[in-house]
């Protein structure tokens, strides 16, 4: 078993394995520590490396050796694959969802933002939290959902299902951006901070890289299929191939980079954690926790 994750409401537990399968488990009511298998999903063509749940919905994502990310949800009484995210050219090692409130860029009610920015934030909120993936192809990609006409993704807004299964459960996700390329070997982990909206990645090259999404300072917009590089390559934007008319108002920057985080060893995992020690600078300060092949666990603070 390579990965395990609880759904946001605690109803389901998902596991993934080298046997190319994803299992979904449900705890039996009134029976502590007793679980029932509700689905065995065998959609991937290679080892499954990671599973993660949507922060608001019972939507599950998995990453695999077959270079894809797959999405699943329950349709009537069966779990089914509702989307395939393709584009990576090698193993996808990790996926993670953005936080529910999309922290980092403000709110569509923020009066300091332009009308276009507020409208863009509103559209993003309606699409729901985005997904980030990292790969052996040394890229980290952000994906967003394209809402269907009249479809509401908010929790508690479940629709009455059709008696006959149809394409209504299928979802369309497109590549929104690629993060600045800082890794020169496989990227093993990427995680989204639910507090700040920042991303952190690490991998075989021993680097830890922190990224931040910002509004474009020149107020210009680009459309999908374009790329932008500036400041010595600190910010790069590469959008998905579809929806050419959708303007972009943001770009990703590298805000911190650490080489040799675990000396000469690979770094296998990083995650965000709230800081609790007496040296914290604010009540909401976050630190990064990393683990490496040197057998050590390290904590890092951002200057």
WOUR-V288851 format. One line per field, one symbol per residue. ss: DSSP state (~ for helix, > for strand, _ for the rest). psi: psi as a letter, one per 40 degrees, with the letter a starting at -180 (. if undefined). burial: 1 if it has 24 or more other C-alpha atoms within 12 Angstrom, else 0. Layout:
ss: ???
psi: ???
burial: ???
This chain:
ss: __>>>>_____>>>>>_____>>>>>>_______>>>>>>>______>>>>>>______>>>>>____>>>>>>>__>>>>>>>>______>>>>>>_________________~~~~~~~~~~~~~___>>>>>____>>>>>>_____________________~~~___>>>>>>________>>>>>>______>>>>>____>>>>>>>>______>>___>>>>~~~_>>>>________>>_>>>>>>>>>________>>>>>>>>___________>>>>>>>____>>>>>__
psi: hdiihiideedihiiiieeeihihihhhheghfhihheihhfdieiihdiiiiiedighhiiiieeeihiiiihhbeihiheihhidieahhdiiiiiidefideaieeheeiidddddddddddddiiiiiiiieefihihiiihiihehheiiefhihiidhhaedeiihhihdihihhdieahhdihihhedeeiihiiadeeihhhihhiihdeeiiiiieiihhiffedhhhhiieifeehiheiihiheihhifdfbeiihdiiiiihheieeieidehiihhiiieeeihihhih.
burial: 011111100001111110011111110000000000011111110111111111111111111111111111111000111111111101111111111111111101000000001001100111111111111111111111111000001000000000000001111111111111111011111111111111111111111111111111000001110111000001111111000000111111111111001100011111111000000000000111111100000111100
